[in-house]
Amino acid sequence: MISKNSINKVILVGHVGQDPDLNYTTSGHSIATFSLATNEVWVDADKKKKEHTEWHNVVAWNKLADFVKQYVVKGQLLYLEGRIHSQTWVDKNNIRQNKKEIICDNITPLEWKNKS
C-alpha cells in the first residue's frame, strides 16, 4: 500500500549484467535475481569525457520471475519499473551489512536476444 505522502518508484533502462538466477521459496514462489547496469556520460570542466556505470540488484517474483528466466539474458537492454528495497543485518563476524535491491513490478525488453 502506498501512503499519500510518499512514493517509492524506480524506472531504469539498462543492460543485464549476467543471466538471471531462478530459485524457489519453501512455499514454492519463484524468485529471479539479476544485475542491471545503467551508464552516465558527461564532460567535466576540463572538457574530458567521464563515464560512470551504476549496478542495480534486481529481484522479480512469481510470474514475472518465470518470464525473466525464460526471456532475459546477459547483455539485453531492458526497461523496468519497481521500487527500492533496503535490508540491513549483522553477519557472522558481527559486521553490519547493507543491501539495496530493486523489486520489479514490470519488465519490458527493449531488444530480444536468443538464449545460448
N, C-alpha and C positions, 0 to 999 in steps of 0.2 A: 504494500500500500504506500502511496506517495503522499507525503504531507503537503498541505497547501503552501507551506513556507520554504520548501526545498525541492530540488531536483537533482538526481544523480543519473545523468545521461551522458554516454560516450558515443561518439561516431568516429570510426577510424577507417582509413583506406590505406592498405599496406600489403606487403608481400609476406607470405607464410614462410617461417624460418625453418621448419622441419615437418616431415609428415606427421599428422596428428596421432596421438596415442588414444586408444579407446579402452576404458575399463568399466567395471560394473560395481555398484554398491552392493552391500549384503542384501538389500531389499530388491535388487535386480534392475535398478535405474542405470542407464548408460551415461557415461561422462567422457567427453573428449577434451583433450588439452593440446594446445599448440602455441607457438610463439608467432607474433606478427611484428614486422619491422616497419616503422614509419620514418621517413627521412626529411630533414630540413636542409636547405641550401641557402646561403646568404653571402653577401660581400661585406667584409669588415671595413673599418675606417681606413686601413692601408690598401684597400682595393684588392684584397686577397679573398679568393673563394673559400668559404668554410662549409663544412658538412657535419651533420650530426644524425646518427641513427638511434632512435629510441626503440627498445624492445619491450613488447607487451605480452604478458602471460594471459592467454585466453582460455576460457572454460565454457563448454557448451553441454547442455543436459538433454537427456531423453531423445526425442525425435530429431532435434537439431544436432545432437551428438552423433546420431546414426547417419545423418546427412553429411556431416563433416567427415566421418570415417570413410564414407563411400565416395565423396566427390572432391574433397580438399586435399591438395598435395603441396609439397615444398616448392617455393618459388611463385606460387599462384597469387595473383592480385585479387584481394577481397575488399568488399565494403562490409563493415559490420557495425551493429548497434548493440549497446549493452549498458552496463553500469559498473562502477568501480567497487570492488570488494576488498577490504583490508583484513589481514589476520596478524595477530601477534601471539607469540608463545615463547616459553623458555625451553631451550633444548637440553639434552642430557648432560652437557657441560655447564649448565646453569647460565647460558648466554641467551639474552633476549633476541629473538628473531622476528623479522617483519616480512610480510609478503603482500603484494598488491596484485590483484587479478582483474581482468575484465570478464564479467559474467555476461555471456551473449544472449540476446533476445532474437536477433535477426542476422543472417549472413547472406550476402548476395555476391556470388563470384562475378568479377568483372572480366575474367578470362577463364577459359576452360583448358585444363591440361590433362593429358592421359596419364593414368597410373602406370608406373613401370612394373 
